[in-house]
Amino acid sequence: MPSHTSIRLIDVADAPAIAGHLTRDAEEFARWLPARPVGFSTTPGQVARIEQLLATHGSGGGWPGVIVADDAVIGQVTVSTIVRGPIQKGFLGYWVASAFQGQGHASRAVGLTLRVMTEELGLHRVEAHTQLENLGSHAVLRNNGFSPWGIAHAHIHIDGAWRDEMFWERTLTAGAPAPR
Ligand SMILES: CC(C)(COP(=O)(O)OP(=O)(O)OC[C@H]1O[C@@H](n2cnc3c(N)ncnc32)[C@H](O)[C@@H]1OP(=O)(O)O)[C@@H](O)C(=O)NCCC(=O)NCCS
């Protein structure tokens, strides 16, 4: 039976689970996610990072979440770089541990995050970037109503090379009144 997917705000107590996934999936993720400093994938490294993410959340700059399946933390979904004023947008990133991929968790988690962005954060627009070859990530975004609107050449340094990225967008509140 397919497992249930939920999201919630990250907690410092999630550090060991996240460090475990990042360590086990280091090889798999190296092709898709930027290199991290030494110690990043350890529990103390994750405690420090989660504290930073929660501080940013506290100042209104982001919404750092974990993806949960049947009570276990299986990944992360993060709204960052929130811009207010006349723009009202956030940037979306996510990963799911390889042992849990291919079951729809990322697609459902992104859908739930769009609800948080709309209902809790009151945002108007969401953006994401993917490498051209990351077909799974393209599908996650298409499943959630995103459209690609351009390609940025040599946009991010990952796995030893500058990679092109597709830029994706989705409006959250088409027709909503302008912010006051
Ligand atoms: C990308 C990622 C988040 C997808 O997670 P997931 O939980 O497996 O995603 P889903 O189960 O929701 O699958 C989404 C779709 O991708 C498709 N897909 C997965 N891998 C694929 C691949 N290599 N090629 C083509 N399609 C693929 C699935 O078939 C599914 O398609 P469907 O909804 O049309 O049936 C996961 O692979 C991951 O964490 N990768 C490493 C980190 C990363 O790339 N993060 C995103 C950076 S932009």
The ligand as an SDF file (V2000), in Angstrom:
LIG
                    3D

 48 50  0  0  0  0  0  0  0  0999 V2000
   13.8010   14.6400   -7.9610 C   0  0  0  0  0  0  0  0  0  0  0  0
   13.2560   13.9150   -6.7180 C   0  0  0  0  0  0  0  0  0  0  0  0
   12.9330   14.9420   -5.6450 C   0  0  0  0  0  0  0  0  0  0  0  0
   11.9720   13.1500   -7.1210 C   0  0  0  0  0  0  0  0  0  0  0  0
   11.4700   12.5440   -5.9250 O   0  0  0  0  0  0  0  0  0  0  0  0
   10.3660   11.3760   -6.0060 P   0  0  0  0  0  0  0  0  0  0  0  0
    9.7240   11.2750   -4.6650 O   0  0  0  0  0  0  0  0  0  0  0  0
   10.9630   10.1620   -6.6070 O   0  0  0  0  0  0  0  0  0  0  0  0
    9.3460   12.0090   -7.0420 O   0  0  0  0  0  0  0  0  0  0  0  0
    7.9230   11.4140   -7.4420 P   0  0  0  0  0  0  0  0  0  0  0  0
    7.7840   10.0020   -6.9450 O   0  0  0  0  0  0  0  0  0  0  0  0
    6.9180   12.4210   -7.0650 O   0  0  0  0  0  0  0  0  0  0  0  0
    8.0710   11.2720   -9.0250 O   0  0  0  0  0  0  0  0  0  0  0  0
    7.9170   12.3360   -9.8920 C   0  0  0  0  0  0  0  0  0  0  0  0
    7.9690   11.8560  -11.3280 C   0  0  0  0  0  0  0  0  0  0  0  0
    9.3390   11.7370  -11.7420 O   0  0  0  0  0  0  0  0  0  0  0  0
    9.4530   10.6300  -12.6060 C   0  0  0  0  0  0  0  0  0  0  0  0
   10.8520   10.2680  -12.5760 N   0  0  0  0  0  0  0  0  0  0  0  0
   11.6150    9.9520  -11.5270 C   0  0  0  0  0  0  0  0  0  0  0  0
   12.8810    9.7130  -11.9220 N   0  0  0  0  0  0  0  0  0  0  0  0
   12.9120    9.8800  -13.2660 C   0  0  0  0  0  0  0  0  0  0  0  0
   13.9200    9.7760  -14.2510 C   0  0  0  0  0  0  0  0  0  0  0  0
   15.1800    9.4640  -13.9450 N   0  0  0  0  0  0  0  0  0  0  0  0
   13.5740   10.0170  -15.5360 N   0  0  0  0  0  0  0  0  0  0  0  0
   12.3230   10.3600  -15.8660 C   0  0  0  0  0  0  0  0  0  0  0  0
   11.3230   10.4940  -14.9660 N   0  0  0  0  0  0  0  0  0  0  0  0
   11.6140   10.2270  -13.6840 C   0  0  0  0  0  0  0  0  0  0  0  0
    8.5020    9.6400  -11.9630 C   0  0  0  0  0  0  0  0  0  0  0  0
    8.1670    8.6270  -12.8950 O   0  0  0  0  0  0  0  0  0  0  0  0
    7.3210   10.5470  -11.6580 C   0  0  0  0  0  0  0  0  0  0  0  0
    6.6010   10.7840  -12.8500 O   0  0  0  0  0  0  0  0  0  0  0  0
    4.9970   10.7940  -12.8880 P   0  0  0  0  0  0  0  0  0  0  0  0
    4.5240   11.6230  -11.7390 O   0  0  0  0  0  0  0  0  0  0  0  0
    4.6980   11.3970  -14.2080 O   0  0  0  0  0  0  0  0  0  0  0  0
    4.6030    9.3670  -12.7300 O   0  0  0  0  0  0  0  0  0  0  0  0
   14.3060   12.8690   -6.1890 C   0  0  0  0  0  0  0  0  0  0  0  0
   14.6850   12.0370   -7.2550 O   0  0  0  0  0  0  0  0  0  0  0  0
   15.5360   13.4990   -5.5790 C   0  0  0  0  0  0  0  0  0  0  0  0
   15.5280   13.8840   -4.4100 O   0  0  0  0  0  0  0  0  0  0  0  0
   16.6340   13.6130   -6.3510 N   0  0  0  0  0  0  0  0  0  0  0  0
   17.9020   14.1360   -5.8540 C   0  0  0  0  0  0  0  0  0  0  0  0
   17.8220   15.6050   -5.4300 C   0  0  0  0  0  0  0  0  0  0  0  0
   17.1870   16.4700   -6.4940 C   0  0  0  0  0  0  0  0  0  0  0  0
   17.3780   16.2770   -7.6810 O   0  0  0  0  0  0  0  0  0  0  0  0
   16.4060   17.4650   -6.0300 N   0  0  0  0  0  0  0  0  0  0  0  0
   15.7650   18.4130   -6.9270 C   0  0  0  0  0  0  0  0  0  0  0  0
   16.7410   19.4370   -7.3840 C   0  0  0  0  0  0  0  0  0  0  0  0
   15.9830   20.5270   -8.5730 S   0  0  0  0  0  0  0  0  0  0  0  0
  1  2  1  0
  2  3  1  0
  2  4  1  0
  2 36  1  0
  4  5  1  0
  5  6  1  0
  6  7  2  0
  6  8  1  0
  6  9  1  0
  9 10  1  0
 10 11  2  0
 10 12  1  0
 10 13  1  0
 13 14  1  0
 14 15  1  0
 15 16  1  0
 15 30  1  0
 16 17  1  0
 17 18  1  0
 17 28  1  0
 18 19  1  0
 18 27  1  0
 19 20  2  0
 20 21  1  0
 21 22  1  0
 21 27  2  0
 22 23  1  0
 22 24  2  0
 24 25  1  0
 25 26  2  0
 26 27  1  0
 28 29  1  0
 28 30  1  0
 30 31  1  0
 31 32  1  0
 32 33  2  0
 32 34  1  0
 32 35  1  0
 36 37  1  0
 36 38  1  0
 38 39  2  0
 38 40  1  0
 40 41  1  0
 41 42  1  0
 42 43  1  0
 43 44  2  0
 43 45  1  0
 45 46  1  0
 46 47  1  0
 47 48  1  0
M  END
$$$$
